[in-house]
Amino acid sequence: AATPERVAWVEPAGKDLRAAVSLKQAAGKPFRITGSRTTNPLVRVEGVDGNAAPMHEFRISLAGSARPGTYSERVVLTLDDPEQPEVEIRVSAVLR
């Protein structure tokens, strides 16, 4: 389970935006985040170390070079958990 389930910003354009996210395994078992992909190269996942743990904390960021407008993106994390091999986090931004 990801907390928050969704990342959203309403900010002026031209600055890096970051949001802290934590990811927990429902039964409390250790797992690893083995990879990530995003629907936009301006969205990045930062702070994933690849170690096994029952909870991971990392950041999702949107680059300051993003132009004004509305963004609706996805981050997909791949896990080594056979019960849930992927987690999707929605990312949205309204840049003025």
Residue pairs with C-beta under 8 A, 6 or more apart in sequence:
1 23
1 24
1 26
2 21
2 22
2 23
2 87
2 89
3 21
3 22
3 23
3 24
4 19
4 21
5 89
5 90
6 89
6 90
6 91
6 92
7 19
7 21
7 60
7 89
7 90
7 91
7 92
8 91
8 92
8 93
9 17
9 19
9 62
9 92
9 93
9 94
9 95
10 93
10 94
10 96
11 17
11 93
11 94
11 95
11 96
12 95
12 96
13 66
13 67
13 68
13 95
13 96
14 64
15 64
16 61
16 62
16 63
16 64
17 61
17 62
17 64
17 93
18 46
18 59
18 60
18 61
19 59
19 60
19 61
20 57
20 58
20 59
21 57
21 58
21 59
21 60
21 89
22 55
22 56
22 57
23 33
23 55
23 56
23 57
23 58
23 77
23 87
24 54
24 55
25 31
25 54
25 55
25 81
28 54
29 54
29 81
30 52
30 53
30 54
31 52
31 53
31 54
31 79
31 80
31 81
32 50
32 51
32 52
32 79
32 80
33 48
33 50
33 56
33 58
33 77
33 78
33 79
34 50
34 78
34 79
34 80
35 77
35 78
36 45
36 48
36 75
36 76
36 77
36 78
37 75
37 76
37 78
38 44
38 45
38 73
38 74
38 75
38 76
38 91
39 73
39 74
40 71
40 73
42 62
42 63
42 65
42 66
42 71
43 60
43 61
43 62
43 63
43 71
43 73
43 75
43 91
44 60
44 61
44 63
45 58
45 59
45 60
45 75
45 77
46 58
46 59
46 60
46 61
47 57
47 58
47 59
48 56
48 58
48 77
52 80
60 75
60 89
60 91
62 71
62 91
62 93
66 93
66 95
67 95
68 95
68 96
69 94
69 95
70 92
70 93
70 94
70 95
71 91
71 92
71 93
71 94
71 95
72 90
72 91
72 92
73 90
73 91
73 92
74 88
74 89
74 90
74 91
75 88
75 89
75 91
76 86
76 87
76 88
76 89
77 86
77 87
77 88
77 89
78 85
78 86
79 85
79 86
79 87
